[in-house]
Amino acid sequence: MNAALKPRLRLRTPSEYAGWVLSIFVAIGILSSVLTNPNFRWEIVGKYFFAESILRGLMLTIFLTVASMALGTLLGLALAVMRSSHVKPVSIAASLYITLFRGTPVLVQLIFWFNIAALYPNLMIGIPFTDIGMAIDVNTLMGPITAALVGLTLNEAAYMAEIIRGGFSAVGKGQIEAADSLGMSAGTRMRKVIIPQAMPSIIPATGNQVIGMFKGTSLVSVLGVAELLQSAQLIYARTFETIPLLIVASLWYLVMTLLLSYPQSKLEQKYNRASSNLPRKAKAVQLTDPEGAAR
């Protein structure tokens, strides 16, 4: 019986061995060229890799990524609920928002928010039809970092709304009907039934969005925000060492992408294991009434 459980051995063909040999030779050739080419200036790369300005830019990039993803996910959740609403004006408003922000380039949106003061130089916040309120100078408020945070958040919310809505759609209607039959409130149903079953669909796409957001923050350099890429550009504008500084920025982007990919894979494994147990739990829920008695 133990022998039957052993995996079958697959014989490798000569062409597969030839492919491995060819791939190894190509990899060695490329690596040798990169390491021995003096134009890469690896000593300059090592000099600036942990430079103070580069690390400050990296920290700002991480801040923009975390803040934009957190705020964008919360707003995206609200938009997903609105988009799924049976109230037509609410659903249409969410659809228009998602269409607008997904249909225009994020670079254009960033520049637009940075120049929003041209449309609304002053904003009045207060109680309508009264004199109670305060004026806000939009030109002062909407600085480069604020414009970057607003632009990235609003754009990310549109994508997260569709990701979350798609995850909710993956939950079977039978599960929702079973929760309703047990008298679960909307919050309990969302927490106990919908979210656990939607997470395996939401987590991979969200992880990709986080990685994309981390790299997408390089666009805010056009606003003069000294994130990772802009920090490298400021150095090579002074030293004319363009390629080594671009390599420094690229290596940091690669390192952070690898670091972000690890927790994503762990979360996927966790929720995939949890979702495999849901059919048994769901069956038990369907067979039990609100008082806990078997049907």
Secondary structure as GFF3:
##gff-version 3
##sequence-region A 1 295
A	DSSP	alpha_helix	2	5	.	.	.	ID=ss1
A	DSSP	alpha_helix	14	36	.	.	.	ID=ss2
A	DSSP	three_ten_helix	38	40	.	.	.	ID=ss3
A	DSSP	alpha_helix	42	48	.	.	.	ID=ss4
A	DSSP	alpha_helix	52	83	.	.	.	ID=ss5
A	DSSP	alpha_helix	88	103	.	.	.	ID=ss6
A	DSSP	alpha_helix	106	114	.	.	.	ID=ss7
A	DSSP	three_ten_helix	116	118	.	.	.	ID=ss8
A	DSSP	beta_strand	122	126	.	.	.	ID=ss9
A	DSSP	beta_strand	133	137	.	.	.	ID=ss10
A	DSSP	alpha_helix	138	141	.	.	.	ID=ss11
A	DSSP	alpha_helix	144	169	.	.	.	ID=ss12
A	DSSP	alpha_helix	173	181	.	.	.	ID=ss13
A	DSSP	alpha_helix	186	189	.	.	.	ID=ss14
A	DSSP	pi_helix	190	194	.	.	.	ID=ss15
A	DSSP	alpha_helix	195	216	.	.	.	ID=ss16
A	DSSP	three_ten_helix	217	223	.	.	.	ID=ss17
A	DSSP	alpha_helix	228	239	.	.	.	ID=ss18
A	DSSP	alpha_helix	242	286	.	.	.	ID=ss19
###
